[in-house]
């Protein structure tokens, strides 16, 4: 029996329609499953947001924005404070770094000469190891090329510290020490460590190389700041530390600290050690020619020590010697020396500027057709 062509075509069309319907049904089924999964995920997110404390309401968002604005204003004010103010800050900002070792040497020599004149003007004695104010290493030549910039910056900060101290009129300056300066390689390594810390990445302390000057032992110029008291924080805060030892009355320490507290430069006092001035500290010989005895003659009330001399049973009591240095060893002081020895550790604070984000590479130009 022959099949009709029309019937065969109709049956084929029905089969195609049936397959299409099955495909559409399957697609709708899969779409509904995806929509159900999405709905469950959205419900979970909504529940998570509902569980937040505080809840994400418009009032809460407004309060958060206000807190953020206050924090940004406080940060701006702190950054402005850490730039300093007044002539000292302006001098620090406008100073020109010496171009070579010779210029750096004469800059340091001029600083030493002017500071000695200031000490003489204020009747401050200088112990020989303090006569170059922490820069004894450069008495005959300037710093190496890699150290010119950091040494020059230390010199600027030291000038401010010495001027503040001389205005306080201590008895004598015993020593001035500073942290060793890093060279270019170490500065680059520190910058990389700062960038890593700012990005939240772990910083390997061994990644920063030890500088040749940094490996020097403590001496007339150098000291190591205690890691427990430093304000230095990798990626956020950098510091330059100094340690100054001097003798004098308590008023000299108070005036010096009050001057630093004015925050003309961002200098923080980290440690203050106070002890009774020893005999050696009390008889400082000035490196520029003056002596304790000469100063005592000008201001006898500052150095006279009353003493009781045991009387001889057959002789009349003798007056105490005029100079303490010639006093017999068995003399018992009645009034202690009015001077103390002060050791002050300070840090100049700088905020670390976050490195700019890396620029995106420009798309390559299409090759010429």
C-alpha positions as CSV (number, residue, x, y, z in Angstrom):
1,X,0.0,0.0,0.0
2,X,1.4,3.3,-1.0
3,X,1.8,6.1,1.5
4,X,0.6,9.5,0.6
5,X,3.4,12.2,0.4
6,X,1.1,14.7,2.1
7,X,0.6,12.3,5.1
8,X,4.4,11.7,5.4
9,X,5.1,15.4,5.4
10,X,2.4,16.0,8.0
11,X,3.9,13.3,10.3
12,X,7.4,14.7,9.9
13,X,6.2,18.2,10.8
14,X,4.4,16.8,13.9
15,X,7.6,15.0,14.9
16,X,9.6,18.3,14.6
17,X,7.0,20.2,16.6
18,X,7.1,17.5,19.3
19,X,10.9,17.7,19.6
20,X,10.8,21.5,19.7
21,X,8.2,21.4,22.5
22,X,10.4,18.9,24.4
23,X,13.4,21.2,24.1
24,X,11.4,24.2,25.2
25,X,10.1,22.3,28.2
26,X,13.6,21.2,29.2
27,X,15.0,24.8,28.8
28,X,12.2,26.2,31.0
29,X,12.8,23.5,33.5
30,X,16.6,24.4,33.7
31,X,15.8,28.1,33.9
32,X,13.4,27.5,36.7
33,X,16.0,25.6,38.6
34,X,18.6,28.4,38.2
35,X,16.0,30.9,39.3
36,X,15.3,28.8,42.4
37,X,19.0,28.7,43.2
38,X,19.3,32.4,42.7
39,X,16.3,33.0,45.0
40,X,17.8,30.9,47.7
41,X,21.1,32.8,47.4
42,X,19.4,36.2,47.6
43,X,17.4,35.1,50.6
44,X,20.7,34.1,52.3
45,X,22.3,37.5,51.5
46,X,19.2,39.3,52.7
47,X,19.3,37.4,56.0
48,X,23.0,38.1,56.4
49,X,22.4,41.8,55.9
50,X,19.6,41.6,58.4
51,X,21.9,40.1,60.9
52,X,24.5,42.9,60.6
53,X,25.1,45.1,63.6
54,X,24.3,47.9,63.0
55,X,21.7,47.0,60.3
56,X,22.3,48.6,56.9
57,X,19.7,51.4,57.1
58,X,19.9,54.8,55.5
59,X,20.4,56.4,59.0
60,X,23.3,54.1,59.7
61,X,24.8,54.8,56.3
62,X,24.6,58.6,57.0
63,X,26.3,58.1,60.4
64,X,29.1,56.1,58.8
65,X,29.6,58.8,56.1
66,X,29.8,61.4,58.9
67,X,32.4,59.3,60.8
68,X,34.4,58.9,57.7
69,X,34.4,62.6,57.0
70,X,35.6,63.3,60.6
71,X,38.4,60.7,60.3
72,X,39.5,62.2,57.0
73,X,39.6,65.7,58.6
74,X,41.6,64.4,61.6
75,X,44.0,62.7,59.2
76,X,44.5,65.9,57.3
77,X,45.1,67.9,60.5
78,X,47.6,65.3,61.7
79,X,49.4,65.4,58.3
80,X,49.6,69.2,58.6
81,X,50.9,69.1,62.1
82,X,53.6,66.6,61.1
83,X,54.9,69.1,58.5
84,X,55.8,71.5,61.3
85,X,55.3,75.3,61.4
86,X,57.2,78.5,61.8
87,X,60.7,79.4,60.6
88,X,62.2,76.0,61.5
89,X,59.7,74.1,59.4
90,X,60.1,76.5,56.5
91,X,63.9,76.2,56.7
92,X,63.6,72.4,56.6
93,X,61.3,72.5,53.6
94,X,63.2,75.1,51.5
95,X,66.7,73.7,52.2
96,X,68.8,72.6,49.2
97,X,70.6,69.4,49.5
98,X,74.4,69.7,48.8
99,X,75.4,68.7,45.4
100,X,78.6,66.8,46.3
101,X,80.8,65.7,49.2
102,X,82.7,69.0,49.2
103,X,79.5,71.1,49.6
104,X,78.3,68.7,52.3
105,X,81.5,69.0,54.2
106,X,81.4,72.8,54.3
107,X,77.7,72.7,55.2
108,X,78.6,70.6,58.3
109,X,81.6,72.7,59.1
110,X,79.5,75.9,59.0
111,X,76.9,74.2,61.3
112,X,79.5,73.2,63.8
113,X,81.1,76.7,63.9
114,X,77.8,78.5,64.3
115,X,76.6,76.1,67.0
116,X,79.8,76.5,69.0
117,X,79.3,80.3,68.8
118,X,75.8,79.8,70.1
119,X,77.0,77.7,72.9
120,X,79.6,80.3,73.9
121,X,77.0,83.0,73.7
122,X,74.8,81.1,76.2
123,X,77.7,80.0,78.4
124,X,77.2,76.3,77.6
125,X,80.3,74.2,78.0
126,X,81.1,71.6,75.4
127,X,82.7,68.3,76.2
128,X,85.3,67.3,73.4
129,X,83.2,64.4,72.2
130,X,80.2,66.7,71.8
131,X,82.1,69.5,70.1
132,X,81.0,68.4,66.6
133,X,77.4,67.7,67.7
134,X,77.1,64.2,66.4
135,X,79.1,64.6,63.2
136,X,82.6,63.7,64.3
137,X,82.8,61.2,61.4
138,X,82.9,64.1,58.9
139,X,85.5,66.3,60.6
140,X,87.9,66.1,57.7
141,X,85.7,65.1,54.7
142,X,82.1,65.0,53.7
143,X,79.8,62.0,53.7
144,X,79.8,59.5,50.8
145,X,77.5,60.3,47.9
146,X,74.9,57.8,49.0
147,X,74.8,59.4,52.5
148,X,74.7,63.1,51.5
149,X,70.9,63.5,51.6
150,X,70.2,61.6,54.8
151,X,73.1,63.2,56.7
152,X,72.1,66.7,55.5
153,X,68.5,66.0,56.8
154,X,70.0,64.9,60.1
155,X,72.1,68.1,60.2
156,X,69.0,70.2,59.8
157,X,67.1,68.5,62.6
158,X,70.2,68.6,64.8
159,X,70.4,72.3,64.2
160,X,66.9,72.8,65.5
161,X,67.6,70.6,68.6
162,X,70.8,72.4,69.4
163,X,69.2,75.8,69.1
164,X,66.4,74.7,71.4
165,X,68.8,73.3,73.9
166,X,71.1,76.3,73.9
167,X,68.1,78.6,74.6
168,X,67.5,76.5,77.7
169,X,71.0,77.3,79.0
170,X,72.2,74.0,80.3
171,X,75.5,73.7,82.2
172,X,77.3,71.6,79.7
173,X,76.7,69.5,76.6
174,X,78.1,66.0,77.1
175,X,77.2,64.2,73.9
176,X,75.0,64.2,70.8
177,X,74.3,61.0,69.0
178,X,72.3,60.1,66.0
179,X,71.1,57.0,64.2
180,X,73.4,55.7,61.4
181,X,72.2,56.9,58.0
182,X,71.1,54.3,55.4
183,X,72.6,54.3,51.9
184,X,70.7,54.3,48.7
185,X,70.3,50.5,48.5
186,X,68.9,50.3,52.1
187,X,66.6,53.3,51.4
188,X,65.2,51.5,48.4
189,X,64.7,48.3,50.4
190,X,62.9,50.3,53.1
191,X,60.7,51.9,50.5
192,X,59.8,48.4,49.2
193,X,59.1,47.3,52.7
194,X,56.9,50.3,53.3
195,X,55.0,49.6,50.0
196,X,54.5,46.0,51.0
197,X,53.2,46.9,54.4
198,X,50.8,49.5,53.0
199,X,49.5,46.8,50.7
200,X,48.9,44.5,53.6
201,X,51.6,42.1,52.6
202,X,54.0,40.5,55.1
203,X,57.4,42.2,55.4
204,X,60.5,40.1,55.8
205,X,62.9,41.9,58.2
206,X,65.9,40.2,56.5
207,X,64.9,41.8,53.2
208,X,66.4,45.1,54.3
209,X,70.2,44.9,53.8
210,X,72.5,46.1,56.6
211,X,74.3,49.3,55.7
212,X,78.1,49.7,56.2
213,X,77.6,52.8,58.4
214,X,74.6,51.1,60.2
215,X,76.9,48.2,61.3
216,X,79.2,50.6,63.2
217,X,79.3,50.2,67.0
218,X,78.1,52.9,69.3
219,X,80.6,55.8,69.4
220,X,80.7,59.6,69.6
221,X,78.2,59.8,66.7
222,X,76.0,56.8,66.7
223,X,73.5,55.0,69.0
224,X,70.7,52.4,68.6
225,X,67.2,53.5,69.5
226,X,65.3,51.0,71.6
227,X,62.8,49.1,69.4
228,X,60.2,49.2,72.2
229,X,60.0,52.9,72.4
230,X,60.4,53.9,68.7
231,X,57.4,55.3,66.9
232,X,58.6,53.8,63.6
233,X,56.0,51.6,61.8
234,X,56.8,50.0,58.5
235,X,54.6,51.3,55.8
236,X,53.1,54.2,57.9
237,X,55.6,56.1,60.0
238,X,59.4,56.7,59.6
239,X,61.6,58.4,62.2
240,X,65.1,59.8,62.7
241,X,66.3,59.4,66.3
242,X,68.8,61.5,68.3
243,X,70.1,61.1,71.9
244,X,71.4,64.2,73.7
245,X,73.2,64.2,77.1
246,X,73.7,67.3,79.1
247,X,74.1,68.6,82.6
248,X,72.3,71.5,84.3
249,X,69.5,72.5,86.6
250,X,66.0,71.0,86.2
251,X,64.9,74.3,84.7
252,X,67.1,73.7,81.7
253,X,65.4,70.3,81.0
254,X,62.0,71.8,81.5
255,X,62.7,74.7,79.0
256,X,64.1,72.3,76.5
257,X,61.1,69.9,76.6
258,X,58.7,72.8,76.5
259,X,60.4,74.1,73.3
260,X,60.0,70.7,71.7
261,X,56.4,70.5,72.8
262,X,55.6,73.6,70.7
263,X,55.9,71.2,67.7
264,X,57.6,73.6,65.4
265,X,59.1,70.4,64.0
266,X,57.4,67.0,64.6
267,X,59.9,65.9,67.3
268,X,58.6,63.4,69.9
269,X,60.4,62.8,73.2
270,X,60.8,59.1,73.6
271,X,62.9,58.7,76.8
272,X,64.3,61.0,79.5
273,X,66.9,59.7,81.9
274,X,67.8,61.7,85.0
275,X,70.7,61.0,87.3
276,X,72.9,62.9,89.7
277,X,75.9,64.5,87.8
278,X,79.1,62.6,88.6
279,X,82.3,64.3,89.5
280,X,83.5,63.9,85.9
281,X,80.3,65.4,84.5
282,X,80.5,68.3,87.0
283,X,84.1,69.2,86.0
284,X,83.6,69.3,82.2
285,X,86.5,70.9,80.3
286,X,85.2,72.9,77.5
287,X,86.4,71.9,74.0
288,X,86.6,75.5,72.9
289,X,88.8,76.7,75.7
290,X,86.6,77.6,78.7
291,X,86.6,75.6,81.9
292,X,84.3,74.9,84.7
293,X,86.4,77.1,87.0
294,X,86.0,80.1,84.7
295,X,82.3,79.6,84.6
296,X,82.2,79.2,88.4
297,X,83.9,82.5,88.8
298,X,81.2,84.2,86.7
299,X,78.4,82.4,88.6
300,X,79.7,81.3,91.9
301,X,76.2,80.6,93.4
302,X,75.8,77.8,90.8
303,X,78.8,75.7,91.8
304,X,79.7,76.5,95.5
305,X,79.4,73.4,97.7
306,X,79.1,74.0,101.4
307,X,81.2,71.5,103.4
308,X,82.0,70.7,107.0
309,X,85.7,70.3,107.8
310,X,86.4,68.3,111.0
311,X,88.1,70.7,113.5
312,X,91.4,69.8,115.0
313,X,91.4,69.7,118.9
314,X,94.5,71.9,119.1
315,X,93.9,74.3,116.2
316,X,91.1,76.7,115.3
317,X,88.7,75.6,112.7
318,X,89.8,76.3,109.1
319,X,87.5,77.7,106.4
320,X,86.6,75.3,103.7
321,X,88.7,75.6,100.5
322,X,87.4,78.0,97.9
323,X,87.4,75.4,95.1
324,X,85.7,72.0,95.4
325,X,88.5,70.3,93.4
326,X,91.0,71.1,96.2
327,X,88.6,69.9,99.0
328,X,90.1,67.1,101.2
329,X,88.7,63.7,100.6
330,X,87.2,63.5,104.1
331,X,84.9,66.6,103.6
332,X,81.2,65.7,103.9
333,X,79.0,67.9,101.6
334,X,76.1,69.7,103.3
335,X,74.4,70.9,100.1
336,X,74.5,68.6,97.1
337,X,75.5,69.9,93.7
338,X,72.5,71.6,92.0
339,X,73.2,70.0,88.7
340,X,71.8,66.7,87.2
341,X,72.7,64.7,84.2
342,X,69.9,64.4,81.6
343,X,69.8,62.0,78.7
344,X,67.0,62.8,76.3
345,X,66.1,60.5,73.3
346,X,63.9,62.1,70.6
347,X,62.5,61.1,67.2
348,X,61.7,63.2,64.2
349,X,58.5,61.8,62.8
350,X,57.5,61.5,59.1
351,X,54.5,60.0,57.6
352,X,55.3,57.5,54.9
353,X,53.6,58.5,51.6
354,X,51.8,55.6,50.0
355,X,53.2,54.8,46.6
356,X,50.9,55.6,43.7
357,X,49.1,52.7,42.1
358,X,50.9,51.3,39.1
359,X,49.7,52.8,35.8
360,X,47.8,50.5,33.5
361,X,49.6,49.7,30.4
362,X,48.3,51.4,27.3
363,X,46.8,49.1,24.7
364,X,49.2,48.3,21.9
365,X,48.8,50.1,18.7
366,X,47.5,48.0,15.8
367,X,50.0,47.1,13.3
368,X,50.0,49.2,10.1
369,X,47.9,47.7,7.4
